[in-house]
Amino acid sequence: MKYIVSISIGSSRRNHKVSLDINNENIVIERIGTDGDIQKAIKLIREMDGKVDAFGMGGIDVYLNAGKARYRIKDAVPIMEAAKSTPMVDGSGLKVSLEKDVPGFINDNVENIRGKSVFIVPGIDRYGMAEGFQNLGCELVLGDLMVALGINLPIKSLKMLDKIAGIIAPIVCRLPFEMLYPTGKEQNNGISRAGKIDKYFYEADIIAGDFHYIRQYMPGGMQGKMVVTNTVTDEDIKWLKKCGIRTLVTSTPNLGGRSFGTNVIEAVLVALIGKSIDDITSEDYLAMLKDIDFKPRVEQFENGELHKEAYIRKTVNIII
């Protein structure tokens, strides 16, 4: 048996635990939220270090990638360094490999999205996904300045994002993380910033990016639109249906009633691959994903109701 634990500085209301059979091996996955308390996350990691097979770091990344540049988030470093024996990953390995392939998967298996308009919030956190959309000739609008700094200025290309990131990312990454991203109770459904940047949601064919940003900023009236995101719960899906979206795609599969974050899936892959983190390549991740048949989750809605769910792994069985 392998035990995977995601320690997240996100809301504890989103906690989840599931036991799976993956290629005849029992995998237990648990997500533990600390409601924005970084010190509590560090304490939990130290207590469980060496007792689990891999950690996922949830609710915060160690690095943000833009082009060839990499920017380290100051508040994430003590969390990562708390694990001395057990390998820890933040999901960035999959964001630049798995998520880059998601737009192509959608185009080949769901619908033709070439040339569609895509609003990504934010692009720097989903750079690989943004590249995938760009490779299909999609028209990008990146909402990084809008959601991170409150500046209502769209970024229209990854080249422009690279330039802006080179100027502001070294400064922004040193700010307290709660100033940049919804953590703890801010991830609960009571907080909404809809109305600030509604026009970009309405003008886009596809809404993509981090779900917590989408949850805070997306207005209703999204009929006919597709959302491409990461971790969602049953409650999140009810909200998405209420907003009127037509299609939901998550980069990670449905595991026991929810889609976990990329940090969880990357931790699972690290445990299964069995190499040192420093020796694992993007090709290793993609090969293991193919071996265990992990595919994006796709759900279609009609009149606010689910009528189709497809592309969920055939080799992974939930153990009751």
C-alpha positions, 0 to 999 in steps of 0.5 A: 500500500502507498499512502499519499497526503496533500497538506493544503493551506486551503479550506478544510471544508474541501478535505477528502480521502479515498482508497484506490486500486491502481494497477493492482496496488492499493493507493490511499490519498488524503487531502488535509486543509489548514485554513490558511495556516502555514505554521499548522501545515508545517507542523503536520508535515513534520509529524507525518514525514517519513510515515507516508510515501509522498506529500503534495503541497496544496493551495500554494506553489513553490515556483511559477513558470513563465517561458524559460524563467522560474520564480520562487514564492517565498512563503512556500519555501518553509513548507517544502523544507519541512519534509526531510524524508518524504518526497514533496511536490507542488504539482508544477511538474504536471502543470508543464507536462500534463496540462500542456496536453489538455487542450489537444485532448479536448480538441481530439476527443470533445470538440474542435476548439481551434481558434476559440477565445480563451480567458485564463485566470491566471496564465502564469499558474497555468503556463503549460495549459496556455501554451497548449491553447496557443498551439491550437491557434486559440485567442488568449486573454490572460487575467494575471494582472486582474486577479493578482493585482486588481489591475483591469488590463488584459494580457493578450499573449504569452510573450507579453506575459513573459515580459510582464512577469520578468518585471513584477514576479520577483517582487510579487513572489515576496509578498504574503501569499494571502495577498495573491491567492484565495486561501483558507476560508476565502476558498469557501463559497461565500466570497465572490468578486463577480462584477469586476472583470465580467466582460472577459468571461462573457467574451470568451468561449472557454474559461480556464485556469485555477478553480478558486480564481474562477469561483471568485470572479466568474458571473452567472449567465455562462450558457454555452461556455466551457470551463477547463480547470483543476480540482472540483468538488460536488459542491463546485459542480453544482455551482458551475451548473448554476452558472450555466456552463455547458462543458467542464473539463478537469486536467485530473480525473474523478477520484472518489467523487472529486478531481484532486489538484495536480499536486496530489496526482504528481505525488501519486506518480512520484510514489509509483515511479519510485525515482528521486524527484530530481531524476523524474522527467516530464516524459516519466510523468506522461509515461506513467499517466498513460500506463495507469490510464489517467485522463482528463475528466469531461462532463457535459451539462444540458439545462443545468443537469449532467447528461454525460460523463466520459474519459474517466480511468478504466484501470482505477477502481474505488475500494468501498 
